[in-house]
Every structure is written in structure tokens, then in C-alpha cells.
């Protein structure tokens, strides 16, 4: 037996379809927020900065280790110079004095070399620390930007979620006031073909955008107002209104 539904109920299917279309659009919007694309574009930059800063920080640590070693060597040599100087001042042996003076000369040269190395390492460390500081500032700036974009994204997603919740409630209200078999047919056609209801306006099916053939329109004209018809092009329930461009429909029995 062909499905029957009042023209009023059939017309409400257009509102149901409009809400389902809106829900699809909202789902697409929340999955394609512009902020998400921006975050994806700059995530590579922030990751490169993180890696660069890690490498630069490692170089700073290496330089600090090198400086500590050189400073330790300077301290050791300085202690030996102080010790030999004390021994030289208290020694009365010509042989010992000559040996100590020779050793002091070598230690002094070594100390001078170490101090030059120490100065070079300190200069290198200063440059490395400045480099880390610059990279850190760049990373801080981009992370702040990311934080702001994430806040914008979350706000946009929350607004869409609220809009979707309202649409879901509205859809439930409309569907709850319609015959179950009509809603079941609508849902089945929508899941299969993408549209559950199509407005026939001026002989054109809104779901497909195609003008129906004259023989198809004749069949539609001959149908009762409460007959539930299927659009031959979109396979959605064809909803007829005053805008459909039909002659007076056959009244329901």
C-alpha cells in the first residue's frame, strides 16, 4: 500500500531537510575551521624552532663544559706557579733555583695559552647564548601566536557546537510531530541518496536541480494531495506546494 501523509506533514519534511543540510554544513565547518589550517601551517615552524633551540642549547652546554675544564686547568697551573714561586723564594740551591725557574717559565707559557683559550671559549659561549636568546624569543612569539589562534579556534568550534545543538533539538521537535513511517522513509532516502525531501518548485526538483519531464509531471498531477511521491531524479520524497507549478491536484479520498 502506498504511503500516505497530509500535505502539511509533507511540507514539514522540507524543514527537516533544511536542518539536516545545516547539520552537514556545520559538521564540515567544524572540521575545516580556518584556524585549524593556520595552526597546521605554523606547526612546522614552531617545531623547527624547538629543534633549533635544543641544538643551540646543547652547544651552549658543551661550551660551558669546555670553559669549566679550561678554568680548572688554569687553576691547577696557577696553583703550581704559586707553589714553585714559594719554593724558589725559599731555595738556596743553585740547581734547584735553575730547575724551578725553568719550570716556572713553562708554567707561565702554559697559563698564558690556557687564558687565551679561556677567553676564546668565553667569547664563543657569549655568541652561543645570544643565539639561544634570539631563538627563544622567536619561539616564544610563535607559541603566543599559536595560543591565540587556538583560542579563536576553540571559540569558533564552541559557537558551531551550540548552533548544532539547537538544530538537533529543532529537528527532534519536527520529526517527533510527524508520522513515524514518513520519517523512516525520509531518513532511508536521505541516507541512500543524500536528500530525504525535495521541493518541487516550478516543475524543478530542488534536490537534483532538474526540471521534471512532462510525463513525470502528469503522474504527479494525477496523484492525490496526501500521496507520498518519490522524485524520479533525486529519489527524495517529492514535496508539492503552491510553488510547484502544477494544476489543481486530485483531492484525497
NORZIKA-V981294 format. One record per pair of residues at least 4 apart in sequence whose ideal C-beta (glycine too) atoms are under 8 Angstrom apart, sorted by sequence separation. I is the first residue (numbers start at 1). J is the second residue. If there is no record, write none. Layout:
[[I | J] [I | J]]
//
This chain:
[[5 | 9] [6 | 10] [7 | 11] [8 | 12] [9 | 13] [11 | 15] [12 | 16] [13 | 17] [14 | 18] [15 | 19] [16 | 20] [17 | 21] [18 | 22] [19 | 23] [20 | 24] [21 | 25] [22 | 26] [23 | 27] [24 | 28] [25 | 29] [26 | 30] [27 | 31] [28 | 32] [29 | 33] [32 | 36] [33 | 37] [34 | 38] [35 | 39] [36 | 40] [37 | 41] [38 | 42] [39 | 43] [42 | 46] [43 | 47] [44 | 48] [45 | 49] [46 | 50] [47 | 51] [48 | 52] [49 | 53] [50 | 54] [51 | 55] [52 | 56] [53 | 57] [54 | 58] [55 | 59] [56 | 60] [57 | 61] [58 | 62] [59 | 63] [60 | 64] [61 | 65] [62 | 66] [63 | 67] [64 | 68] [65 | 69] [66 | 70] [67 | 71] [68 | 72] [69 | 73] [70 | 74] [71 | 75] [72 | 76] [73 | 77] [74 | 78] [75 | 79] [76 | 80] [77 | 81] [78 | 82] [79 | 83] [80 | 84] [81 | 85] [82 | 86] [83 | 87] [84 | 88] [85 | 89] [86 | 90] [87 | 91] [93 | 97] [94 | 98] [95 | 99] [96 | 100] [97 | 101] [98 | 102] [99 | 103] [100 | 104] [101 | 105] [102 | 106] [103 | 107] [104 | 108] [105 | 109] [106 | 110] [107 | 111] [108 | 112] [109 | 113] [110 | 114] [111 | 115] [112 | 116] [113 | 117] [114 | 118] [115 | 119] [116 | 120] [117 | 121] [118 | 122] [119 | 123] [120 | 124] [121 | 125] [122 | 126] [123 | 127] [124 | 128] [125 | 129] [126 | 130] [127 | 131] [128 | 132] [129 | 133] [130 | 134] [131 | 135] [132 | 136] [133 | 137] [134 | 138] [135 | 139] [136 | 140] [137 | 141] [138 | 142] [139 | 143] [140 | 144] [141 | 145] [142 | 146] [143 | 147] [144 | 148] [145 | 149] [146 | 150] [147 | 151] [148 | 152] [149 | 153] [150 | 154] [151 | 155] [152 | 156] [153 | 157] [154 | 158] [155 | 159] [156 | 160] [157 | 161] [158 | 162] [159 | 163] [160 | 164] [161 | 165] [162 | 166] [163 | 167] [164 | 168] [165 | 169] [166 | 170] [167 | 171] [168 | 172] [169 | 173] [170 | 174] [171 | 175] [172 | 176] [173 | 177] [174 | 178] [178 | 182] [179 | 183] [180 | 184] [181 | 185] [182 | 186] [183 | 187] [184 | 188] [185 | 189] [186 | 190] [187 | 191] [188 | 192] [189 | 193] [190 | 194] [200 | 204] [205 | 209] [212 | 216] [213 | 217] [214 | 218] [215 | 219] [216 | 220] [217 | 221] [218 | 222] [219 | 223] [223 | 227] [231 | 235] [240 | 244] [5 | 10] [32 | 37] [91 | 96] [178 | 183] [190 | 195] [200 | 205] [201 | 206] [204 | 209] [205 | 210] [212 | 217] [230 | 235] [231 | 236] [91 | 97] [189 | 195] [190 | 196] [199 | 205] [200 | 206] [204 | 210] [205 | 211] [223 | 229] [230 | 236] [231 | 237] [240 | 246] [189 | 196] [190 | 197] [198 | 205] [199 | 206] [204 | 211] [205 | 212] [230 | 237] [231 | 238] [175 | 183] [188 | 196] [198 | 206] [199 | 207] [203 | 211] [204 | 212] [212 | 220] [229 | 237] [230 | 238] [87 | 96] [88 | 97] [91 | 100] [187 | 196] [198 | 207] [202 | 211] [203 | 212] [220 | 229] [228 | 237] [229 | 238] [240 | 249] [186 | 196] [197 | 207] [198 | 208] [186 | 197] [229 | 240] [88 | 100] [195 | 207] [200 | 212] [87 | 100] [88 | 101] [194 | 207] [203 | 217] [225 | 240] [84 | 100] [88 | 104] [216 | 232] [220 | 238] [84 | 103] [85 | 104] [212 | 231] [84 | 104] [200 | 220] [212 | 232] [220 | 240] [212 | 233] [81 | 104] [84 | 107] [208 | 231] [210 | 233] [207 | 231] [210 | 234] [220 | 244] [225 | 249] [208 | 233] [221 | 246] [224 | 249] [225 | 250] [227 | 252] [81 | 107] [205 | 231] [207 | 233] [208 | 234] [220 | 246] [221 | 247] [223 | 249] [224 | 250] [225 | 251] [226 | 252] [80 | 107] [81 | 108] [207 | 234] [223 | 250] [224 | 251] [225 | 252] [205 | 233] [221 | 249] [222 | 250] [224 | 252] [205 | 234] [207 | 236] [217 | 246] [221 | 250] [224 | 253] [77 | 107] [81 | 111] [200 | 231] [205 | 236] [77 | 110] [78 | 111] [198 | 231] [205 | 238] [77 | 111] [198 | 234] [74 | 111] [77 | 114] [198 | 236] [200 | 238] [195 | 234] [197 | 236] [198 | 237] [200 | 239] [74 | 114] [194 | 234] [195 | 235] [196 | 236] [197 | 237] [198 | 238] [199 | 239] [200 | 240] [201 | 241] [73 | 114] [74 | 115] [189 | 230] [193 | 234] [195 | 236] [196 | 237] [198 | 239] [200 | 241] [202 | 243] [203 | 244] [193 | 235] [197 | 239] [199 | 241] [201 | 243] [202 | 244] [203 | 245] [185 | 228] [192 | 235] [193 | 236] [200 | 243] [201 | 244] [202 | 245] [203 | 246] [70 | 114] [74 | 118] [199 | 243] [200 | 244] [201 | 245] [199 | 244] [200 | 245] [182 | 228] [189 | 235] [190 | 236] [200 | 246] [70 | 117] [71 | 118] [189 | 236] [70 | 118] [189 | 237] [67 | 118] [70 | 121] [186 | 237] [185 | 237] [67 | 121] [66 | 121] [67 | 122] [182 | 237] [63 | 121] [67 | 125] [63 | 124] [64 | 125] [63 | 125] [60 | 125] [63 | 128] [60 | 128] [59 | 128] [60 | 129] [56 | 128] [60 | 132] [56 | 131] [57 | 132] [56 | 132] [53 | 132] [56 | 135] [53 | 135] [52 | 135] [53 | 136] [49 | 135] [53 | 139] [49 | 138] [50 | 139] [49 | 139] [46 | 139] [49 | 142] [46 | 142] [45 | 142] [46 | 143] [42 | 142] [46 | 146] [42 | 145] [43 | 146] [42 | 146] [39 | 146] [42 | 149] [39 | 149] [38 | 149] [39 | 150] [35 | 149] [39 | 153] [35 | 150] [35 | 152] [36 | 153] [35 | 153] [33 | 153] [35 | 156] [33 | 156] [33 | 157] [30 | 157] [30 | 160] [29 | 160] [30 | 161] [26 | 160] [30 | 164] [26 | 163] [27 | 164] [26 | 164] [23 | 164] [26 | 167] [23 | 167] [22 | 167] [23 | 168] [19 | 167] [23 | 171] [19 | 170] [20 | 171] [19 | 171] [16 | 171] [19 | 174] [16 | 174] [15 | 174] [16 | 175] [12 | 174] [16 | 178] [12 | 177] [13 | 178] [12 | 178] [16 | 183] [9 | 178] [13 | 182] [17 | 186] [9 | 179] [16 | 186] [20 | 190] [10 | 182] [5 | 178] [9 | 182] [13 | 186] [17 | 190] [5 | 179] [20 | 196] [5 | 182] [3 | 181] [17 | 195] [3 | 182] [17 | 196] [16 | 196] [17 | 197] [16 | 197] [17 | 198] [3 | 185] [13 | 196] [14 | 197] [13 | 197] [14 | 199] [10 | 197] [10 | 226] [7 | 225] [10 | 228] [7 | 226] [17 | 236] [4 | 224] [6 | 226] [5 | 226] [4 | 226] [4 | 227] [5 | 228] [4 | 228] [13 | 237] [2 | 227] [3 | 228] [14 | 239] [2 | 228] [13 | 239] [10 | 237] [11 | 239] [10 | 239] [10 | 240] [11 | 241] [7 | 240] [7 | 241] [4 | 252]]
//
